């Protein structure tokens, strides 16, 4: 959940979500490796004492390992929205599955999963250390090789279908994030 860079705080998803209005969401859990927690702590302090009773909790560590702590602290009556704003392949598929299968009074969590289709092929090709195991943890099974031959739009379709088939989501919508406000390539 840390900022993309100190110079690009305006593009920081964690800050943008807290700035949304109306302020329906009340409880926020921000997870990041310890080196990225300082800006999150500052963001949390800037929202301390929020008149709407909003709470921001910062959890240091790999979200794939801290997700159970987050889920155990969620309140059953709260609407749950999970922004998985990874830097390419940080979020393991097992973590996405755990979030998708966790139920609050019969309701599924809303998941916003950033799929980096613009640079995914380059990332898959560039991985050297523990390549196959890392990709398999991210993709969730051993058939990830087929992604290499798919265009961006086809990769998006694969993710949509997996959310429907594996997790039982009825409504799955790909939402393009463009390179610039005026358009450009889909990131």
Secondary structure as GFF3:
##gff-version 3
##sequence-region A 1 187
A	DSSP	three_ten_helix	6	11	.	.	.	ID=ss1
A	DSSP	alpha_helix	13	19	.	.	.	ID=ss2
A	DSSP	beta_strand	27	32	.	.	.	ID=ss3
A	DSSP	three_ten_helix	34	36	.	.	.	ID=ss4
A	DSSP	alpha_helix	37	46	.	.	.	ID=ss5
A	DSSP	beta_strand	55	60	.	.	.	ID=ss6
A	DSSP	alpha_helix	63	73	.	.	.	ID=ss7
A	DSSP	beta_strand	81	84	.	.	.	ID=ss8
A	DSSP	alpha_helix	93	101	.	.	.	ID=ss9
A	DSSP	beta_strand	103	104	.	.	.	ID=ss10
A	DSSP	beta_strand	107	108	.	.	.	ID=ss11
A	DSSP	beta_strand	110	113	.	.	.	ID=ss12
A	DSSP	alpha_helix	120	126	.	.	.	ID=ss13
A	DSSP	alpha_helix	131	139	.	.	.	ID=ss14
A	DSSP	three_ten_helix	142	149	.	.	.	ID=ss15
A	DSSP	alpha_helix	152	167	.	.	.	ID=ss16
A	DSSP	beta_strand	178	180	.	.	.	ID=ss17
A	DSSP	beta_strand	183	186	.	.	.	ID=ss18
###
